[in-house]
Amino acid sequence: MNAFILKHLKTLEMLGVLMRIASFTVVSWLGPASPFLWVWLVNTVDAVLLAWCAVLKADKAYTLLNAFWVLVGVVGIARAAGWVA
């Protein structure tokens, strides 16, 4: 899997960035009517993708940033799904 990611690194990074832009755009446009579970799922998937790319590039700053977003995403998913208050 790492070989595939390295081969398509720039494309996958762009996909992750576009996913992040899309999820925040939905929240900006729809406000409280946003499908927050969907937004958090997309945001967490893009954070995993971008963190994986950053690890393979040995970019510590972006690894930390995106690992943080994965954790934030897990909390966001749990809250949006109603699993925690």
Sine and cosine of phi, psi and omega as CSV:
sin_phi,cos_phi,sin_psi,cos_psi,sin_omega,cos_omega
0.00,0.00,-0.64,0.76,0.02,-1.00
-0.87,0.50,-0.62,0.79,0.01,-1.00
-0.89,0.45,-0.66,0.75,0.04,-1.00
-0.89,0.46,-0.72,0.69,-0.02,-1.00
-0.89,0.45,-0.70,0.71,0.02,-1.00
-0.89,0.46,-0.62,0.78,0.00,-1.00
-0.91,0.42,-0.56,0.83,-0.07,-1.00
-0.90,-0.43,0.48,0.88,-0.15,-0.99
-0.81,0.58,-0.80,0.60,-0.07,-1.00
-0.89,0.45,-0.65,0.76,0.01,-1.00
-0.91,0.42,-0.70,0.71,-0.01,-1.00
-0.92,0.38,-0.61,0.79,0.08,-1.00
-0.89,0.45,-0.68,0.73,0.03,-1.00
-0.90,0.44,-0.65,0.76,0.05,-1.00
-0.87,0.50,-0.70,0.71,0.03,-1.00
-0.88,0.47,-0.68,0.73,0.02,-1.00
-0.91,0.42,-0.68,0.73,0.02,-1.00
-0.91,0.42,-0.59,0.81,0.07,-1.00
-0.89,0.45,-0.67,0.74,0.00,-1.00
-0.91,0.42,-0.70,0.71,0.02,-1.00
-0.87,0.49,-0.69,0.72,-0.02,-1.00
-0.88,0.47,-0.70,0.72,-0.05,-1.00
-0.92,0.40,-0.65,0.76,0.02,-1.00
-0.96,0.27,-0.47,0.88,0.08,-1.00
-0.91,0.42,-0.67,0.74,0.03,-1.00
-0.86,0.52,-0.71,0.70,0.01,-1.00
-0.90,0.43,-0.65,0.76,0.01,-1.00
-0.89,0.45,-0.67,0.74,-0.04,-1.00
-0.97,0.26,-0.70,0.72,-0.15,-0.99
-1.00,-0.10,-0.29,0.96,0.01,-1.00
0.83,0.56,-0.74,-0.68,-0.04,-1.00
-0.89,0.46,-0.31,0.95,0.02,-1.00
-1.00,0.08,0.09,1.00,-0.03,-1.00
-0.91,0.42,0.56,-0.83,0.11,-0.99
-0.98,0.18,0.99,0.15,-0.20,-0.98
-0.87,0.49,-0.58,0.82,0.03,-1.00
-0.89,0.46,-0.71,0.71,0.04,-1.00
-0.88,0.48,-0.71,0.70,-0.01,-1.00
-0.86,0.50,-0.72,0.70,0.00,-1.00
-0.93,0.38,-0.58,0.81,0.05,-1.00
-0.89,0.45,-0.74,0.67,0.01,-1.00
-0.89,0.46,-0.72,0.70,-0.03,-1.00
-0.89,0.47,-0.61,0.79,-0.01,-1.00
-0.96,0.28,-0.64,0.77,0.06,-1.00
-0.89,0.46,-0.68,0.73,0.01,-1.00
-0.92,0.38,-0.55,0.83,0.04,-1.00
-0.91,0.40,-0.64,0.77,0.06,-1.00
-0.89,0.45,-0.73,0.69,0.01,-1.00
-0.87,0.50,-0.75,0.66,-0.03,-1.00
-0.93,0.36,-0.58,0.82,0.06,-1.00
-0.91,0.41,-0.67,0.74,0.01,-1.00
-0.88,0.47,-0.70,0.71,0.06,-1.00
-0.87,0.49,-0.68,0.73,-0.01,-1.00
-0.91,0.42,-0.63,0.78,0.05,-1.00
-0.88,0.47,-0.72,0.70,-0.02,-1.00
-0.91,0.41,-0.49,0.87,0.05,-1.00
-1.00,0.07,-0.07,1.00,-0.06,-1.00
0.86,0.51,0.62,0.79,0.03,-1.00
-0.99,-0.13,0.99,-0.12,-0.11,-0.99
-0.90,0.44,-0.64,0.77,-0.04,-1.00
-0.89,0.45,-0.74,0.68,-0.02,-1.00
-0.96,0.27,-0.45,0.89,0.12,-0.99
-0.89,0.45,-0.74,0.67,0.01,-1.00
-0.89,0.46,-0.72,0.69,-0.01,-1.00
-0.85,0.52,-0.75,0.66,-0.06,-1.00
-0.97,0.24,-0.50,0.86,0.12,-0.99
-0.90,0.45,-0.64,0.77,0.08,-1.00
-0.86,0.52,-0.71,0.70,-0.01,-1.00
-0.91,0.42,-0.50,0.86,0.09,-1.00
-0.89,0.45,-0.73,0.69,0.00,-1.00
-0.89,0.45,-0.69,0.73,0.05,-1.00
-0.88,0.48,-0.65,0.76,0.01,-1.00
-0.90,0.44,-0.65,0.76,0.03,-1.00
-0.88,0.47,-0.68,0.73,0.05,-1.00
-0.90,0.43,-0.69,0.73,0.02,-1.00
-0.87,0.48,-0.66,0.75,0.03,-1.00
-0.90,0.44,-0.72,0.70,-0.01,-1.00
-0.87,0.48,-0.66,0.75,0.01,-1.00
-0.94,0.35,-0.71,0.70,-0.03,-1.00
-0.91,0.42,-0.52,0.86,0.01,-1.00
-0.99,0.14,-0.17,0.99,0.01,-1.00
0.99,0.12,0.28,0.96,0.00,-1.00
-0.97,0.22,-0.45,0.89,0.05,-1.00
-0.69,-0.72,0.35,-0.94,-0.02,-1.00
-0.99,0.13,0.00,0.00,0.00,0.00
